[in-house]
């Protein structure tokens, strides 16, 4: 199994905090020297990681002031009922969805992740990263983080063949109650581009989400990156049709 490069770990750390809301727009980030000390690496590695986050529009550098979480554009909230999973939709179209596991790790949760999953800081979480393929063609990459206790018996075979919804149904005792998700356009950094087989700077669709049980307990934190020609299609129904 491949280990995650330090610069990728730094990016993942800040992306997790930004997507969970632990670092809201406008928050000033630590200096490169402080980040290098935190991750036990060089400033050059930190600069590499942070430059990719700047390029992706996640953070911004202000001359003479430092680095900040980028201000987000105006957003709108939609309540969606009866969401169909990606795999269910693909199946109705006669398309085969497969997965290719890249990384699998059990790590202690940092403060931001612990807050997002409603667990204690330092508690073990299970993370995995895998490619998503349709008809043998890579169309995206997904990252998922579960509290460790939910997937103690997970097998590598399951991670290569089962969708996230299937994993939740099989391993999580509490039924899914709701999901919060956000979608935004980003660009592919060097590492992401290499994994997806696209050019650095290629446009991607990033979908981040948090899944909750019916009791309101967070089940997982996830994000997925989709490359062309993938596209989301939304269909709205009037209340009388629901």
Buried (B, 14 or more C-beta within 10 A) or exposed (E): EEEBBBBBBBBBBBBBBBBBEBBEEEEEBBEBEEBBEEBEBEBEBBBBBBBBBBBBBBBBEEEEEEBBBBEBEEEEEEEEEEEEEBBEEBEEEEEEBBBEBBBBEEBEBBEBBBBBBEBEEEBEBBBBBBBBBBEEEBBBBBBBBBBBEBBEEBEEEBBEEBBBBEBBEEBBEBEBEEBEBBEBEBBBBEBBBEBBEBEBEBEBBBBBBBBBBEEEBBBBBBBBBBBEEBEEEEEEEEEEEE
